[in-house]
Amino acid sequence: LGMPIHTVKTIAFWAFAIAFAVKVPIWPFHTWLPDAHTEAPTAGSMILAGVLLKQGAYGFIRLVIPLYPEEARTYAFALAFLAMMAIIMGAFASYGQTDFKRLVAYSSVNHMGFVLLGIAAAAWVAGGPNAEDGIIAMNGAVLQMFNHGLSSAGMFFLVGVIYERTHTRNLNEFGGLFPLVPVYGGILIFTSMASLGLPGLNGFVSEFLVVRGSWPVFTLFTALSMIGLLFTGAYILKGIKNTLHGPLNEKWVGHLSEINARELWVIAPLMMLMLWLGVWPAWLLGVINQAVTALFG
């Protein structure tokens, strides 16, 4: 083609980066995700959020950065900006939803933004004097991939449980359901808090590591991402409030059954891992750190 090799590598870097950004997905390439979740059955949404989205992040870690380290370092600032926007805009979009499933779908954009922020920080400082910060951020990013798989799959499952009984996902049609389904309500609150990043549960550990590692590298973007964290709390609490608290919608009295044993067997392993990783994440972080150090140390 007669182009300099640097230009070819830059084009290839962005071709890979945009493709994987669509898969993650990262703002502004995220618009397909809410519609995909809305149309998918519960099991499909659990697999999509818990497994398939992680392929995009895996592509950044195993292909984009190792194949194009100089380009990744050059454009890490742009990736960090997109990550910050995903964190903020994903939280804003979630807060504005009235469909419970779309609220959870947009939360994936918010949570996966932390994954890209950690990856961008690692790419910026890889091999340099501040590589330790990048390793911390990348450890958090990989752990966030795993943690998001647990909490988002759990949330989509719980949305499916309530939808199966009510045949609606409109948050405005729920309200005050906790006395009718206290076990379901407790599980929803627990899983929501894990998604929120409450200390003692899995989401806190990974997001803390990403913020700790990214702060010395992209201080401004990391600080602005805290706006997204505030609205993460807002949309999680909105979902809990509109579903479980407030005035009881009388039309569900006598028509809403509690979560059953089969459904408990599905959600229980996810909840145990959420708690285990929140209290003692070292068993998984040790494995992650070995791989991350080998790649970026």
C-alpha positions in Angstrom: 0.0 0.0 0.0 3.0 2.3 0.3 2.1 3.4 3.8 4.6 3.7 6.6 4.5 0.7 9.0 3.6 3.0 11.9 0.4 4.1 10.0 -0.5 0.5 9.2 0.0 -0.5 12.9 -2.1 2.4 14.0 -5.0 1.5 11.7 -4.8 -2.1 12.8 -4.8 -1.1 16.4 -7.9 1.0 16.1 -9.6 -1.7 14.0 -9.1 -4.2 16.8 -9.8 -1.7 19.5 -13.2 -0.6 18.0 -14.2 -4.1 17.3 -13.5 -5.2 20.9 -15.1 -1.9 22.3 -18.3 -2.9 20.5 -18.2 -6.3 22.2 -17.4 -5.0 25.7 -19.4 -2.7 25.1 -17.9 0.7 25.7 -19.6 4.1 25.1 -20.5 5.1 22.4 -20.6 1.6 20.9 -23.0 0.3 23.6 -26.4 1.0 22.0 -27.0 -2.6 20.9 -26.7 -4.1 24.4 -30.0 -2.9 26.0 -32.0 -4.1 23.0 -30.2 -7.5 23.0 -30.9 -8.0 26.7 -34.5 -6.9 26.4 -35.2 -9.4 23.6 -33.2 -12.3 25.1 -34.6 -14.9 27.5 -33.3 -14.8 31.1 -30.7 -17.6 30.4 -29.5 -15.7 27.3 -29.1 -12.5 29.3 -27.2 -14.3 32.0 -24.8 -15.9 29.4 -24.4 -12.6 27.5 -23.6 -10.5 30.6 -21.7 -13.2 32.5 -19.5 -14.6 29.7 -19.8 -13.1 26.2 -19.1 -9.4 27.1 -15.9 -10.5 28.7 -14.6 -11.7 25.3 -14.2 -8.0 24.3 -12.1 -7.2 27.4 -10.1 -10.4 26.9 -9.4 -9.3 23.3 -7.9 -6.0 24.6 -5.7 -7.9 27.2 -4.5 -10.7 25.0 -4.5 -9.2 21.5 -4.6 -5.4 21.3 -2.0 -4.6 24.0 0.5 -7.4 23.3 0.4 -7.0 19.5 0.5 -3.2 19.5 2.2 -2.1 22.8 3.5 1.3 21.4 0.1 2.2 19.9 -1.7 1.1 23.1 0.6 3.4 25.1 0.1 6.3 22.6 -3.7 6.0 22.6 -4.2 4.8 26.2 -5.4 8.4 27.0 -8.2 8.0 24.5 -9.2 4.6 25.9 -9.2 6.0 29.4 -11.6 8.8 28.2 -13.9 6.3 26.6 -13.8 4.2 29.9 -14.7 7.2 32.0 -17.6 8.1 29.6 -18.9 4.5 29.8 -18.8 4.6 33.6 -20.7 8.0 33.8 -23.1 7.5 30.9 -23.9 3.9 31.8 -24.9 5.0 35.3 -26.9 8.0 34.0 -28.7 5.8 31.4 -29.5 3.1 34.0 -31.0 5.7 36.4 -33.3 6.9 33.6 -34.8 3.4 32.9 -38.3 2.2 34.0 -37.8 -1.3 32.5 -36.0 -3.3 35.2 -34.1 -5.4 32.6 -32.9 -2.4 30.7 -31.7 -0.8 34.0 -29.5 -3.9 34.6 -28.4 -3.9 31.0 -27.1 -0.3 31.1 -25.4 -1.1 34.4 -23.1 -3.5 32.4 -21.8 -0.5 30.4 -21.1 1.2 33.7 -19.3 -1.8 35.3 -17.3 -2.7 32.2 -16.1 0.8 31.9 -13.9 0.1 35.0 -12.4 -2.9 33.1 -11.3 -0.7 30.2 -10.0 2.0 32.7 -7.8 -0.6 34.3 -6.6 -1.9 30.9 -5.8 1.7 29.7 -3.8 2.4 32.9 -1.8 -0.8 32.4 -1.1 0.0 28.8 0.1 3.6 29.6 2.7 2.5 32.2 3.6 -1.0 31.0 7.4 -1.5 31.3 8.0 1.9 32.9 8.9 3.0 36.4 5.2 3.1 37.4 4.4 -0.4 36.1 3.3 -1.4 39.5 0.3 0.9 39.4 -0.6 -0.6 36.0 -0.4 -4.1 37.4 -2.7 -3.2 40.3 -5.2 -1.6 37.8 -5.0 -4.7 35.5 -5.5 -7.0 38.5 -8.7 -5.0 39.3 -9.8 -5.1 35.7 -9.5 -8.9 35.4 -11.2 -9.4 38.7 -13.9 -7.0 37.7 -14.6 -9.1 34.7 -15.2 -12.1 36.9 -17.2 -10.1 39.5 -19.4 -8.5 37.0 -20.2 -11.9 35.6 -21.5 -13.0 39.0 -23.5 -9.9 39.9 -25.0 -9.2 36.5 -25.9 -12.8 35.9 -27.6 -12.8 39.4 -29.4 -9.6 38.7 -30.7 -10.7 35.3 -31.9 -14.0 36.9 -33.8 -12.1 39.6 -35.4 -9.8 37.0 -36.4 -13.0 35.2 -37.9 -14.5 38.4 -40.1 -11.5 39.0 -41.1 -11.2 35.3 -42.2 -14.9 35.3 -44.7 -14.1 38.0 -45.9 -10.6 37.0 -45.3 -10.6 33.2 -44.0 -7.1 33.4 -40.6 -5.4 34.0 -42.1 -1.9 34.4 -40.7 -0.6 37.7 -43.7 1.7 38.1 -46.0 -1.3 38.3 -44.2 -2.9 41.2 -43.9 -1.3 44.7 -44.1 -2.6 48.2 -43.5 -6.2 47.3 -41.1 -7.0 50.2 -43.9 -8.3 52.5 -45.2 -10.6 49.8 -41.8 -12.1 48.8 -39.4 -11.4 51.7 -36.9 -14.1 50.6 -36.8 -12.9 47.1 -36.5 -9.3 48.4 -33.5 -10.2 50.6 -31.7 -11.9 47.7 -32.4 -9.0 45.4 -31.0 -6.5 48.0 -27.9 -8.7 48.6 -27.2 -9.1 44.8 -27.8 -5.4 44.2 -25.3 -4.5 46.9 -22.7 -6.7 45.3 -23.4 -5.0 42.0 -23.2 -1.6 43.8 -19.7 -2.4 45.2 -20.6 -2.5 48.9 -17.5 -3.3 51.0 -17.5 -6.9 52.1 -18.9 -8.1 48.7 -17.1 -8.9 45.5 -17.8 -5.7 43.5 -15.9 -3.5 46.0 -12.6 -5.3 45.7 -12.2 -5.1 42.0 -13.4 -1.5 41.6 -11.1 -0.4 44.5 -8.1 -2.0 42.8 -8.9 -0.3 39.4 -9.3 3.1 41.1 -6.2 2.5 43.2 -4.1 1.6 40.2 -5.6 4.1 37.8 -5.5 7.1 40.1 -1.7 7.8 39.8 -1.9 7.3 36.0 -5.1 9.0 35.0 -6.0 11.1 38.0 -8.6 13.3 36.3 -10.4 10.5 34.5 -10.5 8.4 37.6 -11.8 11.3 39.7 -14.5 12.0 37.2 -15.4 8.3 37.1 -16.5 8.8 40.8 -19.5 10.6 39.4 -20.5 7.3 37.8 -20.1 5.6 41.2 -22.5 8.0 42.8 -25.1 7.4 40.2 -24.4 3.6 40.4 -25.7 3.9 44.0 -28.7 5.9 42.7 -29.9 3.5 40.1 -29.3 0.4 42.3 -31.4 2.0 45.1 -34.0 3.1 42.6 -34.5 -0.5 41.5 -34.7 -1.7 45.0 -37.1 1.1 46.1 -39.5 0.8 43.1 -39.6 -3.0 43.4 -39.7 -3.8 47.2 -40.5 -0.6 49.1 -43.1 2.2 49.0 -46.9 1.6 48.9 -47.9 -1.9 48.1 -49.5 -2.4 44.7 -52.6 -4.3 45.7 -53.0 -6.1 42.4 -50.1 -8.4 43.3 -51.7 -9.6 46.6 -52.6 -13.2 46.2 -51.0 -13.4 42.8 -47.3 -13.3 43.6 -45.5 -16.4 44.8 -42.2 -16.6 46.7 -38.9 -17.7 45.0 -38.9 -21.5 44.8 -36.3 -24.1 45.6 -35.2 -24.6 42.0 -34.6 -20.9 41.6 -32.7 -20.8 44.9 -30.4 -23.5 43.7 -29.5 -21.3 40.7 -28.8 -18.1 42.7 -27.2 -19.6 45.8 -23.8 -20.4 44.2 -23.5 -16.9 42.7 -24.3 -15.4 46.1 -21.7 -17.5 47.9 -19.0 -16.5 45.4 -20.0 -12.8 45.8 -19.6 -13.1 49.6 -16.4 -15.2 49.4 -14.6 -12.9 47.0 -15.7 -9.9 49.1 -14.3 -11.3 52.3 -11.3 -13.2 50.9 -10.3 -12.4 47.3 -6.7 -13.5 47.6 -7.5 -17.1 46.4 -8.4 -15.7 42.9 -6.2 -12.6 42.9 -3.1 -14.8 43.4 -3.9 -16.6 40.1 -4.8 -13.3 38.3 -1.7 -11.6 39.5 0.7 -14.3 38.2 -0.8 -13.9 34.7 -0.9 -10.1 34.8 2.6 -9.8 36.0 3.9 -12.1 33.3 2.1 -9.9 30.6 2.7 -6.4 31.9 5.4 -6.7 34.6 
